[in-house]
Amino acid sequence: MALISLISMTFIPLLIGFILLYGTFKKVPTYESFVEGGKEGIKIAFQIIPFLVGMLVAISIFRASGALEALMNWVRPFMQTIGIPAEIVPLLLIRPISGTAALGMTSDLIANYGPDSFIGRLASVLQGSTDTTFYVLTVYFGAVGIKKMGDALKVGLLADVAGIIAAIVVVVLIFGTK
Amino acid sequence: MVNYIWVIMTVAGIVFALFNGTMGEVNKAVFDGAKEAVTLCIGLISVLVFWLGMMRIAQESGLLDKLSKLFRPLVKRLFPEVPVHHPAMGYMLSNMISNMFGLGNAATPLGIKAMEELQKLNGGKDTASRSMVTFLAINTASITIVPTTVIAIRMTYHSAAPTEIVVPTIIATVLSAVSAVLIDRYFYYRKSRKG
């Protein structure tokens, strides 16, 4: 653990130092390049706003109305018959939609069931091994003005399903169901 | 498809609220959701400016090219439509590497840069190209080596072994990334067979 946190803690500063030294060595006007590149960041951030507002408002309405909860209650029996514990069903449904909500649910599950329980481990692996598909697609396509996503959403959501199945199988095989 | 999902989520929520008596919450959700989106974007400005500035240096010094050369054999197969020397390759690789180390805030700006380069190859159309779909499929599966946030949460709740989920997470995430690529290929070839 000490080693891992050391690596994650030093990785970014080392990377920054390395990029700057390498740039200087290759005679790049580092500061000017940095500023030029940074200007783009502002443009991109503003460009994403409408895409994200549209998506997040829809998600908040869906959640606040209670429709999401109803959907969860509806699919729960089905999930249970295929071996997915009812406790993590809300996390599964929210994971591709909202990153912050999923993080909240993961912390909640870990707090309630304990980090070293089956549910706690499963939530940990699920949280770490998939990403917020809707957010990723909205931000990335929004930044370049793509309006027709093609198969991207279908592919992303099916990959999430594959990731969820993989997470459950791996946790059961490695830790068992206790 | 996004259009339908967007409308369905919103309308289903509103209709549900009508019968469920949650109109007050929905009203609040409209403004809260919009506010959260703007807050998120404002929060992104700082990391976007910093990392895009850094990456400009990395690009001009040839560091990105070096990186893409290293992984060229692998990504060449993943993105057959992108010329091997195109800057998009370097950005996509840096994005994936940042994701692997759980550096989400460094990964997003790089991913956006990669999308911009892919969009140039796409001729500025408003339809996603094949490479974009593949790139985002891999991205949503998000290969993680160090799930830092999860480890932190587990530590907060006094886990006996906060990092014991690292290996399972890596296995699960690799499986999901491989499936993402396979699913992506399946849809692509199905579509190209239809013409």
Interface residues (C-beta under 8 A of the other chain):
Chain A: M1 I4 S5 I7 S8 F11 I12 I16 I19 L20 Y22 G23 F25 K26 V28 T30 S33 F34 V35 E36 G37 G38 K39 E40 G41 I42 I44 A45 F46 I48 I49 L52 V53 G54 M55 L56 V57 A58 I59 S60 I61 F62 R63 A64 S65 G66 A67 A70 P96 L103 T106 S107 I110 A111 G114 P115 D116 G120 R121 S124 V125 Q127 G128 S129 T130 D131 T132 T133 V136 L137 V139 Y140 F141 A143 V144 G145 I146 K147 K148 M149 G150 D151 A152 L153 K154 V155 G156 L158 A159 D160 A162 G163 A166 A167 V170 V171 I174 F175
Chain B: M1 V2 I5 W6 M9 T10 A12 G13 I14 F16 A17 N20 T22 E25 V26 K28 A29 V30 D32 G33 A34 E36 A37 V38 L40 C41 I42 L44 I45 V47 L48 V49 F50 W51 L52 G53 M54 M55 R56 I57 A58 Q59 E60 S61 G62 L63 F101 G102 L103 A106 T108 P109 G111 I112 M115 E116 L118 Q119 D126 T127 A128 M132 V133 L136 A137 N139 T140 A141 S142 T144 V146 P147 T148 T149 V150 I151 I153 R154 T156 Y157 H158 S159 A160 A161 P162 T163 E164 I165 V166 V167 P168 T169 I171 A172 T173 L175 S176 A177 S179 A180 I183 D184 F187 Y188 K191
